[in-house]
Amino acid sequence: MRKIKIFAHISLDGIIAPPGDSDFAQGGWKARYRSSAGAEALAEAQGKNFDLLLGRRTYDLWAEFWPKVKEGAFAESLNAATKYVATRRPESLNWGPAQDLGADMLQSVRHLKSQDGPDLIVWGSSTLTSVLLQEGLVDEVVLIVCPVLLGAGKRFFSDNADPCELALVSTKTTATGVLLNTYRHVGSLPAK
């Protein structure tokens, strides 16, 4: 059985994209906190053999960037991964290997998760992330927390999210102050 792991760059106040930041692929506000040690820790957390679950917007942004990058741990792994994409335009999935999740995305994800194979990693794709969390399909959440407060913008956890409990599995700190926190999904938050 495969695990589903969500990876997200996030500010201390839970923002994944501030107003006007449409550059998810480069993440302008995150750039100053990048380091080689941080990249190594992230590559280790991600692993070398995985498949991707992506929303269409993230797929399109990454399809413009990653195929042009030929070297490095991230490029090789991301380009080689099978990309499972939530899309209404499957005929235009040119960055492969890729396939669409079909009309019943949740059924497709459940089927993929039940099979043997590499873990399924979600990057970006905040709409997909919310649905996967709400349906209890997520096994781990890896938050790459940058030491900034952005105030407003798109939040990682939607206001509609059902309360759930996560258990801290590990944490690493980079020299630039970024925290790489890995959480295991426990389940619904118990009522008092």
N, C-alpha and C positions, 0 to 999 in steps of 0.2 A: 504494500500500500504506500502510495506516495504522500509526502507532506506538502502542504501549501505554506509558503513563507512569504510574508509581506515585508518589503524593504522600503523605507521612506526617509528622506532628508526632511528634518523638521526643526522649527525654531523652538525656543524654550516655551513660547506661548501657544504652541500647537499649529503654527501656520506652515503649510507646505508651498504656498505661492502667494506672495503679497500682491496687492493691486498693481497692475501694470507689468508684472513679471510673467511674461508669456514664454520665457525661455527655459522650459523645463529641462531640455537636453543639456544646457550649460549651467543653469542654476546660478546666475550672477551673484546673488547674495551669499552663496555657499563657497564661492571660489577662494576667498581669502582664508578659508579654514582647511583647505586641502593640503595634504602632506603625503609624502611617500609612505610613511609608517601608517597613516590612516588608510591609504589605498590598500596596503598589504593586509591590514586587519579586516577591511571590508571584503576583499577578495577571498580571504580565508573563511569569513562568515558565509559568503555566497557559495563557496565551493567551486569546483571546476566543471562538474557534470550536472546540469540542470536543464529544465525546460522553462519557458516563460509563459505566464498568463498575462495578457495585456489588453487594455482598452484600446479602442481605435486611435484616439488622439496620441497616446503615448507611443503606440506602434508607428504611426506616421512620423512623429518627431524623431524617434530612434532610427527609423529606416533611412532618414536623410543624413544621419550622422555616423552610426556605427559601421556600416559597410565600408566607409572610406578609411576607417582606422584598421590598419592591418596587423599591428603588433601590440602586445601587452596582454596581461591576464584578463582584463575586462573584455577587450575587443574579441579575442579568440573565443572566449566562453559565450558571449552574447551572440556573436555571429553564428556559432555552431549550434546553439540551442534551437529546438523546435519552438516556434512562437504560436501559441494558441490565442486567437484574437477575437474579442467580442466586437463584431462588425456586421453591418448590413451590406457591405460592399466586398464580399470575399474574393471577387474576381481581380481586385487590385492589390492583393497581398504579394508584393514583389520581393520583399526581403525574407528569404526563406532559410531553412525550411519553415513553412507557415501553413496553418489551416485555421478556418473560422470555427467558432464554437457553436454555430448553428442557431436556429430559432429559439431553442430552449437552453440558454446558456448555463443555467444551474444544473440541469440534467447532464449536460456535457462535462461540466466541471466535476460533478460527483462521479461520473464514469471514469474520467481521467485519474482522479484521486484514488479510485478503487483498484486501478491497475498497478502492475509492477512497472517500475521505471524510475527515472531520476526525479528528484523533488521539483515542484512547480514553484517558481518565484514570480512574485508580482512586484513590479517597480512602477511608480507613478500610478496612473489608472485609478484615481480616487473614487470614481463612481463604482468601478468593479470592486475595489477594496471594501467599500461600505457594504455592498451586497454580500460579499464573501464573509465578512465579519458577522453580519446580521444573521446569516444562515448557519453559523457555527462551523464553517468549512476551513477556517484558518488554524494552523497548528502553531505557528510562530510569527511574531512581529519583531522586526529588527528596526529600531529607530536610530537614525544617525542624527543626533541632537547637536545643532550648532548653537554656540553661546550668544544668541541674539534674541531680541524681542522685536517682532515686526508689527504688532498691534492689530493689524487687520489683514484679511485675505482669506484664501481658501484653507480651511482647516482639515487636518488629517482625519479626525473623527467627526462625522456629521452630527448635527443636532438631533437627528432622528435615530441615532444608533441606540440599540438596546443595551442596557447596562451589562457589562460582562467583566469577568475577573481574569487578570493576566498575572502570571508568576515570573519574577525576574530569574532568568537562567544565567546570564552573564553580563558583565559590563567591562568595557575597555575605554581608556581615556587617551586621546592623542595629545601631542605637545601643543597643538593649537587650541586645545580646550574642547574638542568635539568628543561627545560621549557616544559610544556604540553600544546600545542597550538591546539585549535579546530577551524577549518575553515569550513564554509558552502560554497558549490559550488554555484557560482552566474551564471556563463555561459561564453560564449566566450568573450574575451577581446574586448571591443568596439574599432573600428578603429577611429583614430583622423580625 
